[in-house]
Amino acid sequence: MIYVTGDTHIPTDVSKLNTRRFPAQKQLAETDYVIICGDFGGVWNNDREEYYWRKWLDKKNFTTLFVDGNHENFDLLRTFETVPFGGGTAHKISDRIYHLMRGQIYEIDGKRLFTFGGAASHDKACRTAGINWWAEELPSPDEMAHAVAALTSAVWQVDYIITHCAPSSVQQKIAADYGEDVLTRFLEDIKNKVSFRKWYFGHYHIDRVLEDRFCCLFEQVKPLD
């Protein structure tokens, strides 16, 4: 089984993964997965509280996967080992937590997932570079080129797309005050070229389905369908 949910902002919103709010986890195993659509928050400063929550997740029945959001410590994230995972590469945070990197196509439980994290911070003016904001929140040309190459190899067909923010046209329907940027435009190009079943993302702190195929998640923990 693969489940997907929105931002956890550890420790603020990770309680959605406790057994009361997500009872289905009692039937899961290590080979089952929960994917967090960015703003994981569990790789921020390696303090005592952060280690506590990573150990809390490590003790879960399932394995935790996440794409990066905009509120991530990219300097710290880069220090973790890059390992083969699901036919792609991922950062291994622990034995039961992996970061799904940008522009990768993973095969998990017989399903092909394209992942591309990141988003523009709308509170950037209130943050400090290298302390609680990183320019790497938006993709580099190399990351976008790698994504295009991966999708080309897959003949522009995947089962699911997992991101943090949405393509420009979808974002406009959710949060009209969020402006376009290099990432939302890039995702719009992907939306128009790739054949996929469903697209899951977080970032906007709501639970809403648009056009039947675009699923914005925050509180809900849903199985891939």
ABEGO torsion letter per residue (X at the ends): XBBBBBBAGOAAAAAAABAAABAAAAABBAABBBBBBEGAGABAAGBAAAAAAAAAAAABABBBBBBBBABBBAAAAAABBBBBBGGBBBBBABAABBBBBBGBBBBBGGBBBBBBBEBBBAAAAABBBGAABBAAABBBAAAAAAAAAAAAAAGGBBABBBBABBBAAAAAAABAABBBBAAAAAAAAAAAABBBABBBBBGAGBBBBBGGABBBBAABBBBBX
